[in-house]
Amino acid sequence: MLAPHRQLVDPEIVAAAARAWSANTVRAFLSDLNVWDEWCRRSGVRTLDATASTVAAFIRALSGQDDDIAPARRVKRRAAATIARYLVHIGWAYRMAERDDPTDASLVRLEHKAARKQLGTRQRQARGLRYKGDVVDLSDPATGVSLFALLKATRKDMLGARDRALLSVAYDSGCRRSELVAIRVADVEGPDGDGSGALFIASSKTDRDREGAYAYLSPGTMQAIAEWQREARISGGALFRRVETYFDGAVRRVGEGPLHPNSVTLIYKRLIRQAFDKKLLGATTEAEVQRWIAGASSHSIRVGVAQDNFAAGESLPAIMQAYRWRDPKTVMRYGARLAAKSGSSARLARRLADPAGT
């Protein structure tokens, strides 16, 4: 749409981008361009003829600042980070088509700044699924929604074996969902003499050059993997696969290919409900479980791992190295709520509530 006669000016640059970008980046790029093209159509502007003013109106609509204008009322409000991504991808598209980039203008930069001020820049965070739940001291017993409770809630059949292995690997390795579903049997090394093992992660979101990285697997996790492989009779290929069931709940068969990435979130949500139904979550109410199910995502265990590491007194560089984070701000954001609960004001409140220190 941006190139004359719909012919790419330089097909080579598109081919290079397809090789250089990850599959997720390509999907996001194409999806974002569809959103932009739809906005141009609603605004009565040809995509080819869009100007800085078109982009500025797009930003105002996405940030909810132009709700009195008809095209803007039909646009779903987006987070500040999403708007920033749209602008990057729109700019890329115009430059790849050798057109003037309408996002590269002072008006756009100022409107973007105004949108960030309007929306705030704090990103919504998945609820952290910690090993023992929301505890300050890791020596305390597990409470509420926790990985410990979810592991206990798993079924005693092949599906339960898969879920236990998945939860255990996710916690030990801090893998993202794309990394979890990409694990192959050959990527698991060990067990060593102490029963522990290692997971080779061939590529990840932050490993664009595919250098690969290793993650630690505890003896318990290695046992869970072995149990799942034994139950499912898996000796090679994808480690985590779909387990099909009949509608009475009985296991039907194990799939051949890897789990879909979206399945990871659904598994976590299902296990939270299962744990509640089995009365493993203590005093947790139905309303709180509903909030947990709404807030849980495939990232929840990764967030929980970071929080548990902070609670254990691990340093920021050590956490980043172990779980393959590049941005310290991300890790610090995950630990912010925990820091508040264990900070000086929280300690003072506990001392005032219990002056004797008992």
Sequence and secondary structure as in RCSB ss.txt:
>XXXX:A:sequence
MLAPHRQLVDPEIVAAAARAWSANTVRAFLSDLNVWDEWCRRSGVRTLDATASTVAAFIRALSGQDDDIAPARRV
KRRAAATIARYLVHIGWAYRMAERDDPTDASLVRLEHKAARKQLGTRQRQARGLRYKGDVVDLSDPATGVSLFAL
LKATRKDMLGARDRALLSVAYDSGCRRSELVAIRVADVEGPDGDGSGALFIASSKTDRDREGAYAYLSPGTMQAI
AEWQREARISGGALFRRVETYFDGAVRRVGEGPLHPNSVTLIYKRLIRQAFDKKLLGATTEAEVQRWIAGASSHS
IRVGVAQDNFAAGESLPAIMQAYRWRDPKTVMRYGARLAAKSGSSARLARRLADPAGT
>XXXX:A:secstr
  SGGG  S HHHHHHHHHHS HHHHHHHHHHHHHHHHHHHHTT  GGG  HHHHHHHHHHHTTS TTSHHHHTS
    HHHHHHHHHHHHHHHHHTT   TTSSHHHHHHHHHHHHHH S         SSSS SSTTS   SS HHHH
HHHS SSHHHHHHHHHHHHHHHH   HHHHHH BGGGEE   TTS EEEEE  BTTBTT   EEEEE HHHHHHH
HHHHHHHT  SSBSSEEEEE TTS EEEEEEEE  HHHHHHHHHHHHHHHHHTT STT  HHHHHHHHHH  TTH
HHHHHHHHHHHTT  HHHHHHHHT   HHHHHHHHHHHHHHHSHHHHHHHHHH TT  
